[in-house]
Amino acid sequence: MSLEELGYNKALESHKKKEGLDSFEVGRVISEHKERYIVKNSSNEFNAELIGNLRFTAENRLDLPAVGDWVAFTKYDEGKALIHAVYPRYSIIERKAVGKLGHAQIIATNIDFGLIVQAVDRDFNINRLERYLTICNASKIDSIIILSKIDLIDPSYLSTIIEQITQRINEVPVVAISNLDNAYKKIEALLEKGKTYCLLGSSGVGKSTLLNNLSRKAQMKTGEISTSVNKGKHITSHRELIVLENGSIVIDNPGMREVGIADSSDGVDTTFGKIIGYANKCRYKDCTHIHEEGCEILSALESKEIDKNSYTNFIKIQKEKMHFESTSLDRKKKDKNFGKMVKNFKKQRKNEKY
């Protein structure tokens, strides 16, 4: 397998030469688990770790490798390697880190498409669907909505679900599949050689089953269906990149219970484009779209030109985005002040020695 088949391109090669990285091997991170990585190049896979300088100079998690990244590395033993640098990313899918105010968590990098999977029997939630679309749109990547387990519901209910989606979400392909037939071929037909796709969705919606069918192998373990909630048990424990037979590249992810919105202004604007169109006509530039007179969104809501549930989800996501931005700014100020304090302390200790 060549590096090009893994997604390597001229822009990455140009960066390699510009930064003087010719003496290093080039590989792509295909798996990550507690800051231990598996890096794949054209011939082998390596268990890799970070060199100390890369680890200690990183200002935050965004400076460290993630699944999908291209890295410069050296081999130091049989099947082992050290990562020296991370190549620039052209896209990052991220969400608000769970339990950490003002922090973002990388889901995957260098992604071309997000495959948003929802099971129609119990998991389907159009508000959550808009959340996934928002984080994809924030990264300026295209999305494909996959409705799984359609064999578990009545066809008329499936039609209702698809109608709900098309009323609130425009220009995003929707594919409905069942695990009882070869419907995964519908997905395969959409996957392009050399492009990287990221599976997104909650636990038990069928992401790993879909990947197993696409790869023709049991790449990911799948669990039996829980009789209490009618969902597959959570199996995937870490992110992993897999190259399919047709040359497309897929990244599987652990199921996400929370899809917190991070810094995603463009994502919100794209996902809720119709509502934003009304917002741009509001009388006040700082309109909250909640109670102001002359608010075009509220007027459109009253005349039923805007879906009420979509509006409610829009306001909720906007508040989350603003909260993340404010807590992130506060955290950065604290980190900056702490850095100054440490620097002054070291300077003082140095002067005392002399």
N, C-alpha and C positions, 0 to 999 in steps of 0.2 A: 504494500500500500504506500503510495506517495504522500508527501506532505500536502500536495494540492488536493488530494482526495479527502484529506482531513479538514480542508478549508483554507490552507495557506495561500496567500496571494501576493501580488506585486507590492502592495502598500506595506505589508509586513516585511518583505525582503528589503525594501527601501529603508525602513526603520532599522533593520539589522545592520546595514552598511553605514548608515548615518551615525548610529550610536557606537560603532566599533565592536559589534557583537559577533564578528565573523569567527572568532576562536571558540565560540560556544556552540553546543548542539541546540537545535530548535525542536520543540515539542509542544503538544497541546495537552492541557490538564483534562483528563477524562474521569477522574474521581477524586473526591476530597473527603477526608474523615479526620476531624480534630487536628487540623493543620498538618496532616500527612497526606501526600498526594500520589496519584499514579499519573505519570506523564508518558504519552505515547508519541513516538516519532515514526519514521517511515518503515522501520524494521522491528522495533521492540517496544516493550512497556517497562517503565522503571518506577520503583518505589522511591519517592523523592521527598526531601525536606528542604527548608529554607536555610540559606547561609545566614549567619548571625547578623551581618550588617543589614540585610534586607528586612529581617525581622524587627530589629531595634530602631531602624530609621523610619519605619512605617508609622504615619501619623494616625491612621485609623484602619479599619478592616478593608476599606476600599483599596488600600495600597498593597494588599496581600493577594495571592492568586486565588482564583475561584474556578469552578468547573466551566470549561469553554475557553479559558485563557490560553494564550500562546506565551511560552516562557523560554528564556535562555538558561541552559543547564549544562552541567558537566557530570560525567560518569566517574565514580570513584571506587566502585566495587561491582561484582557481578549482580546486575539487575538493580543497582542503587544509584541515586543521583542527587546532586545539590542544585537547587534553583537559585540563580543569581539575579535575574531581572524578569519583570513582567512586561510584555509588549502592550502597546496602546490598544484599547478596546473601541470597537465601533458601536457597540450597544451594551447596555447593562440592564437586566431585569432585576428590580429590587423592591422590597417592601419595608415597612416600618418594622424594626426589630422588636420581637415580643419581649415586653418587660423592661425595655431600655429606652428611656425618654430621649428623643432627639437623635437616635441612632437608626441607620438604615442597614438592612441585611441583604446581601447579594444573593439572588437566586441562581443566576447563571449569566455568562457574558458572551459577547460575539454571537448573538442570536439574530436570525432572520425572521422567524415566525414563532408566534406563541400558539400552541395547541391547547385550547381551554376545554377541559373535559368535565362534563357534568352528567351524573346518572339521573335519568328522568323519573325513576321510581320514588326515591326519597330525597335525593340531594338537590334536585333542581331548585334554583333560587336566582331569579333574574337580577336582583340587587347585587348578589355576589358576583354574578356574571359581569355586571358593569364595573365592579371593582377590579376584576382580572383584566378587563379591557383597558381600564385606566392605567394600570401599571405597564401594560404592553404599549399603549399609546404614548406614555411618558418616555419610553425608550425608542419611540418612533419605529416600532416593528409591527408588521402585519399580524393579524390574528385569524384563526380558524376555530369555530365553535364546534365541538364534537359532543353530541348527545348520545350517551351510551345506555345499554340495557333496555332498549326500546321493546324487547320481547316481554318485558314485565308489566307493560301498561297497555291499555286499550288504544288502538290506532286513532280514535277520535280525540283522546286526551293528548296524544302526541301532536296532532294537528293544532290543538289549542295552544300548546307550549310554543310551537314554531311561530304561530301567529303573534303571540306575546312578544317573542324575540324580535320579529321583523317590525313590529309597531314601535319598539323602543330603541332598537339597534339597527343602523343602516350600513349597508355595504360590507358586511362581514359574512363570509360563507358559513353555512350551517350544514353539518353532515350528521345524519342519524344512523347509528349502528347497533347491531346486536351481536352478542358473543356466540350465538347459536349457528351462525352461517359465516360466509366469507366476506362479510360486509366491510372488514378492515381494508379490503382492496379499494374501497372508495377513498380511504385516507391515503393509501399508497399512491394512488393516481395523482394526488395533489402534491406529493413530496418531490422536490427537485434535487437532482444530483448536486452535491457540493454545498447545499444550503443547510443551515443548522436550525433545528426545531426544538422548542422547549415545551415539555408536557407540564401543564398546570392544572391543579384541581385538588379537591379534598381527598382524604383517605377513603379507599373503598369504591371509588367511582369507575375503576377499570383501567387506569393508566398503565399499570404493569401488564395486565392481560393484553391490552392493545399493543404494547411494545413487543411482547412475546410473539404475537401473531405477525407483526410487521417484520420482525427479525428472523422468523421461522425457528426460533430457538427459545428455550426457557431461560432468558436472560435474567428476569426478575421473578422472585418467588411470589406466588399469589396465595392469599388465604381463603379459607372456606367462608361461606356466607354466615354472618351472625344471625341467628333466628330472632334476636330481640330487636335489632334495628334494620335487618335486611340489607346489610352492607358487608363487603369483604373486609376482613380484618387488616389493620395497618401492617404492611410488610416492608416496603421500601424505607430504608433507614438513612440513606445518603444519596447525594446526587451522582449520576453517572452518565457519561457520554458514550453512545454506541453508533457505529457506522452500519447502515443497513445495506442489503444486497444491491439495491438500486442506486447506491452512492449518496443517499441523503443521510444526514447526521441528526440523531435524536438524543436529547438529554431528559432523563427521567428524574423526578423529584419526589421527596417525601410529601405526603399529603399535608396541606396547610389548613389548620383550623381557623387561623386568623389571616385576613388579607388587609393588613393595615396600610394606609396610604402614606407614602413619604413625600418627598419634594417632587410634585408631579403636576405643575400648572398646565403644561402643554397636554398632559394626559387627560386631565379633567375637561379641558376645552374641547379636545377631540371626541371624547366619549359622549359628552353632553353638548354636542355641537348645536343642536336645535335650541336648547335652553340658552346657551351662550349667545346665540344670534339675537334673542330677545334682550339679554342682559346688556348688549352693546347699545341698545336703544334707550336704556334707562335714563331718567332725568339727572340722576346723581352718579358720578363716577365711583363713589365709595358705597353705592347701594348694597345692602346686605341681602336684598331680595326676600325679606321676611315680613316687613311691616310698612315699608315706605310708600307714601303716596306717589303715584307716577311711575311705579315700578312696572316695567313692561312684562316681566316674568309673571308677576302676580295677576296682571290683567289677562295674560294668555292662559294662566291657570284657571281663572274664573270663567273664561269663555271656552274652557276645555280644549284649547289648542295644544296644551302641554299635558302629558300624562301626570296625574297626581303622584303616583308612586315613584315615578322617575324623578320628579321634582324633589320629593322627600329624600331620596337617595342622594341626589345632587347636593342638597344643603348639608347633609350629614358628612359626605366625603369632603366638601369644601371646608367644613369646620375641622375635620381631622387634618387636612393639609395645612391649614393655618396654624393649628396647634403644633404639628410637627415642625414647621418652619420656625416658630417662636422658641420652642424648647431646644431645637438644634442650634439656633443663634445663641441662646443663653449658655449652652454647653460649650460652644466654641469660645465664647468670651471667658468662661471659667478656665478652660484649658490654656488659653493665651495668658491669663493672669497667673496661673500656676507655673507656666513655663518661665515667665518673667521672674517669679519669686525664686525658682530654682537657679536661674542664671545669676541673679543678684547674690544669692547665698554662696554659690561657687566663687563668685568674684570676691566677696567679702573674705571667705576662707583663704583664698589665694593671697590677698593683701596682708592678712594676719601672719602668714608664713614669713613674709619679708619684713 
